[in-house]
Amino acid sequence: MAEKLFLEALDLNATKLFADEPTLGVTFPYVTHPSGQWDTLPASLSAGYRGENWSHGNWFCGFWVGLLIAAYLRTQDERYLNLARERMLLVAPRASDGNTHDIGFIFYPSAIALFHVTGDTQYADLAAQAADRLRRRLIMTPRGSYISAWGPLSDMRGRRSSAIDTMANLPLLYWAAQQKDDASFTLAGEAHALMTREAFIRPDNSTYHAIEYDIETGERARGFTFQGYADSSCWPRGQAWAIYGYTRTAEATGKRAYLDLAEQLADYFVGRTGPSLVPPWDFDDPAVPNTLIDTSASAIVASAFADMAALHPDPNKAAAWGQRARDILAVLCERHLARDDAHRGLLRHGCYSKPHNQGVDSAVMFGDFFFIEALCSVAMPGKLRATPKRLSKA
């Protein structure tokens, strides 16, 4: 039954993409309006500061390309692959963007997936260029090194900042290390993972959304949030980014310690989410359970759990994480899939940013992508990206 649901969701993705493409022009979807229609942005919109305010720019565009590639893999219809190639022409100039850690989100699901599927080296070259930009954001301190999240590195506000989201951007570096036979990419990613472990993860295994460092000492100056309820709260999507990132770090390094840490973070997420398998938009919103939920966080952890199942050397734990991934995907398919034509996204009830009243109770592009990535891992393993190799027991 679950397998049928998963394949139906992959088919729905293909159907909606093909209907939406002619309406988009040169823009890319990112959140849906209350009407269910996509709101869009041009791929060229970079991140930066506007006075005192931060603008993230378009960090969603690569996910749309990834969805098109998944649709091609499911249908074997060359039209989807051609659309992905055309869209990649609009995304490609962002490979030289030095203003954001989210360059991993832009090029991992797009250029790397296109290279994986087609073998066309132009996409590998683009991804390598983007990986170099991400590696250049590594900031050294006496306590270690971290990848700066936001803005030009000439701006001290950007140099001091780090976000939990960066953990899920690290796969771009890990791919580049293998593709270019250059271990410095993995060293940069692991350095960030180590410093994030010390600065972001609280004693109860919850996480901060963002950290400002004292560059002179490397100490955490403060922990804060942009999209969560409060600086001290646990924002579920941030927790999901951490689970995903440490799982991929375990894959890249072969080190069991990172998988163990991902499991600890996952246990916290699962424990606070409960039987619905979909968390509130913030675990510590006083209005819980009478508040918004965030299906995108569940989609991200479902993809991470599928990888944890592939990586785990303990057969029983591997089976348990694999079942958790399937259980989450089944709930998302049964209760939260937007099957009606009026709603153009895939997953209802995502929450981009409640504090900014942006993309609340809507489809969000990253939620749709990680939902499809997880479905591909379960229903079409190895097609969208390589299946992780099991870690040794040592």
C-alpha positions in Angstrom: 0.0 0.0 0.0 2.7 2.4 1.0 4.7 1.7 -2.2 1.6 2.6 -4.3 1.2 5.9 -2.4 4.9 6.7 -3.0 4.7 6.1 -6.7 1.4 8.1 -7.0 3.2 11.0 -5.3 6.0 10.8 -7.8 3.5 10.8 -10.6 1.7 13.8 -9.1 5.0 15.7 -9.1 5.5 15.0 -12.8 1.9 16.0 -13.6 2.0 19.3 -11.7 5.5 20.3 -13.0 4.5 19.9 -16.6 1.3 22.0 -16.1 3.2 24.7 -14.2 6.2 25.1 -16.5 4.5 27.2 -19.2 3.2 29.6 -16.6 6.6 30.5 -15.0 8.5 32.3 -17.7 12.0 32.8 -16.4 11.1 32.7 -12.7 11.1 29.9 -10.1 8.5 28.9 -7.5 9.2 29.2 -3.8 6.0 29.3 -1.8 2.3 29.1 -2.6 -0.3 31.8 -1.9 -3.4 31.1 0.1 -5.1 30.5 -3.3 -2.7 27.6 -3.9 -0.8 29.4 -6.8 3.0 29.6 -6.7 4.8 32.8 -5.8 8.0 33.1 -7.9 11.4 34.8 -7.9 14.1 35.1 -10.6 17.1 32.8 -10.2 19.4 35.7 -10.4 18.3 37.2 -7.1 21.3 37.0 -4.8 21.5 37.4 -1.0 22.7 40.4 0.9 22.1 43.2 3.3 19.6 46.0 2.6 20.5 48.5 5.2 20.1 46.7 8.5 17.9 44.0 7.0 19.0 40.7 5.5 17.5 39.4 2.3 18.1 35.7 1.5 17.6 36.1 -2.3 16.6 33.0 -4.3 18.0 29.9 -2.7 15.1 27.7 -4.0 15.8 27.6 -7.8 17.9 24.5 -7.8 15.1 22.5 -6.1 12.8 23.1 -9.0 15.5 21.6 -11.3 15.8 18.6 -9.0 12.1 18.0 -9.1 12.2 18.0 -12.9 15.0 15.5 -12.9 13.0 13.3 -10.5 10.0 13.5 -12.9 12.2 12.4 -15.8 13.5 9.4 -13.8 10.0 8.4 -12.9 8.4 8.8 -16.3 11.4 8.4 -18.7 9.9 11.3 -20.6 12.7 13.3 -22.2 10.7 16.5 -22.0 11.4 16.7 -18.3 15.1 16.3 -18.8 15.0 19.0 -21.5 13.2 21.3 -19.2 15.7 20.7 -16.4 18.6 21.5 -18.8 16.8 24.7 -19.9 16.2 25.8 -16.3 19.8 25.1 -15.5 20.8 27.8 -17.9 19.0 30.3 -15.7 20.5 28.8 -12.5 24.1 28.5 -13.8 25.2 32.1 -13.2 24.7 31.7 -9.5 27.8 29.4 -9.4 29.9 32.5 -9.0 27.8 33.9 -6.2 30.0 34.5 -3.2 27.3 35.9 -0.9 25.6 32.9 0.6 26.0 29.5 2.2 22.8 28.4 0.4 24.8 27.9 -2.8 24.8 24.2 -1.7 21.0 24.2 -1.9 21.1 25.7 -5.3 23.6 23.4 -7.0 23.4 20.0 -5.2 19.9 19.2 -6.3 20.4 20.7 -9.8 23.9 20.5 -11.3 25.1 17.5 -9.4 21.8 15.6 -10.1 22.1 16.4 -13.8 25.7 15.2 -13.9 24.6 12.0 -12.0 21.9 11.3 -14.5 23.4 12.5 -17.8 27.2 12.3 -17.2 27.5 15.7 -18.9 30.7 17.3 -17.4 29.4 20.9 -17.9 27.2 20.3 -14.9 30.1 18.9 -12.8 32.1 22.0 -13.7 29.3 24.2 -12.5 28.9 22.3 -9.2 32.7 22.4 -8.6 32.7 26.2 -9.2 29.9 26.6 -6.6 31.7 24.3 -4.2 34.8 26.5 -4.4 32.6 29.5 -3.5 31.2 27.7 -0.5 34.6 26.6 0.7 35.9 30.2 0.5 33.3 31.1 3.2 35.3 29.2 5.8 36.3 31.5 8.6 39.2 30.5 10.9 39.2 31.2 14.6 41.3 29.9 17.5 38.6 27.4 18.4 38.0 26.1 14.9 36.6 27.1 11.6 33.0 27.6 10.4 31.3 28.5 7.1 29.9 32.0 7.3 26.2 32.0 6.4 25.1 35.4 5.1 26.3 38.2 3.0 29.6 39.3 1.5 32.6 38.4 3.6 33.7 42.0 3.5 30.8 42.7 5.9 31.6 41.8 9.5 28.0 40.9 10.1 28.3 38.2 7.6 31.7 36.9 8.8 30.4 36.5 12.3 27.2 34.6 11.4 26.5 30.9 11.1 23.2 29.1 10.6 22.2 25.5 11.2 21.0 25.4 7.6 24.6 25.3 6.5 24.9 21.7 7.7 22.5 20.7 4.8 24.6 22.6 2.3 27.7 20.6 3.1 27.0 17.8 0.6 28.1 20.1 -2.1 31.6 20.2 -0.5 31.6 16.4 0.0 30.7 15.8 -3.6 33.4 18.1 -4.8 36.0 16.3 -2.7 35.3 13.1 -4.5 34.8 14.6 -7.9 38.0 16.7 -7.8 40.0 14.3 -5.7 40.6 17.2 -3.4 40.3 16.4 0.3 40.3 20.1 1.3 36.6 20.2 0.5 35.8 17.5 3.0 38.2 19.1 5.5 36.3 22.4 5.2 32.9 20.6 5.6 34.0 18.6 8.6 35.6 21.6 10.3 32.2 23.4 10.1 30.5 20.3 11.4 32.8 20.1 14.4 32.4 23.8 15.3 28.6 23.5 14.8 28.5 20.6 17.2 30.1 22.7 19.9 28.3 25.9 19.4 24.8 25.0 18.1 23.8 21.8 20.0 22.4 22.3 23.5 22.9 19.7 26.2 19.4 18.2 25.5 20.3 17.7 21.8 18.1 20.6 20.6 19.7 23.2 18.3 20.0 26.9 17.9 18.9 28.3 14.5 21.8 30.7 14.2 25.0 31.7 16.0 27.1 34.9 16.1 30.7 34.1 16.9 33.4 36.2 18.5 35.9 35.9 15.7 38.8 36.8 17.9 38.2 33.9 20.2 35.9 31.6 18.3 33.5 31.6 21.3 29.8 31.7 20.7 28.7 35.3 21.3 25.0 34.6 21.1 22.5 32.1 19.8 19.5 33.5 18.1 16.7 32.8 15.5 15.3 34.4 12.4 12.4 32.0 11.7 11.8 30.3 15.0 9.6 31.3 18.0 12.5 32.6 20.2 16.3 32.6 20.4 16.1 29.9 23.1 13.5 27.7 21.3 14.0 24.7 19.1 13.0 25.3 15.5 12.1 21.9 14.0 13.3 22.7 10.5 16.7 23.7 11.9 16.8 20.4 13.8 16.0 18.7 10.6 18.8 20.5 8.7 21.2 19.3 11.4 20.1 15.7 11.2 20.4 15.7 7.5 23.8 17.4 7.6 25.4 15.1 10.2 24.1 12.1 8.3 25.7 13.2 5.1 28.9 14.1 7.1 29.0 10.5 8.4 28.7 9.3 4.8 31.5 11.6 3.5 34.0 10.9 6.3 33.1 7.3 7.1 33.0 8.3 10.8 30.5 6.6 13.0 30.5 9.5 15.5 28.6 11.7 13.1 26.0 9.1 12.6 25.7 8.7 16.3 25.2 12.4 16.6 22.6 12.4 13.9 20.7 9.7 15.8 20.8 11.7 19.0 19.4 14.8 17.2 16.8 12.6 15.5 15.7 11.0 18.8 15.0 14.6 20.0 13.0 15.4 16.9 11.0 12.2 17.0 10.3 12.5 20.7 9.0 16.0 20.5 7.0 15.5 17.3 4.9 12.6 18.5 2.5 10.3 16.7 1.4 12.8 14.1 5.0 12.6 12.6 4.7 16.2 11.6 6.1 18.8 14.1 4.7 22.3 14.9 6.4 25.1 13.2 8.4 25.6 16.5 8.5 23.0 19.3 8.4 25.7 21.9 5.5 27.9 20.6 3.3 28.2 23.8 0.3 27.6 21.5 1.3 24.0 20.7 -0.7 22.0 19.8 -3.0 24.7 18.5 -0.6 26.2 16.1 0.8 25.9 12.6 2.7 22.7 11.6 5.6 22.3 9.2 5.5 19.4 6.8 8.8 20.5 5.2 10.7 19.5 8.4 9.2 16.0 8.2 10.2 15.8 4.5 13.8 16.7 5.4 14.1 14.1 8.2 12.4 11.4 6.0 15.2 11.9 3.5 17.8 11.9 6.3 16.3 8.7 7.9 16.5 6.9 4.6 20.2 7.7 4.4 20.7 6.7 8.0 19.1 3.3 7.2 21.5 2.8 4.3 24.5 3.9 6.4 23.9 2.2 9.7 26.1 -0.8 10.4 23.6 -2.2 13.0 20.9 -4.1 11.0 18.2 -3.5 13.6 18.8 0.2 13.8 19.1 0.4 10.0 15.7 -1.3 9.7 14.2 1.0 12.3 15.3 4.2 10.6 14.2 2.9 7.3 10.7 2.2 8.7 10.6 5.7 10.3 11.3 7.2 6.8 8.6 5.1 5.3 6.1 6.0 8.1 6.7 9.7 7.6 6.4 9.5 3.9 3.1 7.5 4.2 1.6 10.2 6.5 2.7 13.0 4.2 1.1 11.2 1.2 -2.1 10.3 3.0 -2.8 13.5 5.0 -0.8 16.3 3.4 -0.5 15.8 -0.3 -2.1 18.5 -2.4 -4.0 16.4 -4.9 -6.3 19.1 -6.1 -5.4 21.2 -9.2 -6.0 24.5 -7.4 -3.0 23.9 -5.1 0.1 23.9 -7.2 2.6 22.6 -4.7 3.0 19.0 -3.5 2.9 19.2 0.3 0.4 21.3 2.1 1.1 22.9 5.5 4.7 23.9 5.1 5.9 26.9 7.0 8.7 29.0 5.6 8.8 31.9 8.1 6.0 32.5 10.6 7.8 35.6 12.2 7.8 37.2 8.7 4.3 35.9 7.8 5.9 34.4 4.6 4.8 31.0 3.2 2.8 30.0 6.3 0.5 27.0 5.9 1.6 26.7 2.3 3.7 24.5 0.0 7.4 25.5 0.2 9.8 24.5 -2.6 12.4 22.9 -0.3 9.7 20.8 1.4 8.5 19.5 -2.0 12.1 18.7 -3.0 13.2 16.8 0.1 9.8 15.0 0.0 10.6 13.8 -3.5 14.2 13.1 -2.7 13.1 10.9 0.2 10.6 9.1 -2.1 13.3 8.5 -4.7 15.6 7.1 -2.0 12.8 4.6 -1.0 11.1 3.9 -4.3 13.9 4.5 -6.8 17.2 4.0 -4.9 20.3 5.2 -6.6 18.4 7.1 -9.4 18.4 10.7 -8.2 21.7 10.3 -6.3 24.0 7.5 -5.3 22.8 5.4 -2.3 25.1 5.8 0.7 27.4 2.9 1.5 27.1 1.2 4.8 29.6 2.3 7.4 31.9 -0.2 9.0 31.1 -1.5 12.5 34.4 -0.2 13.9 
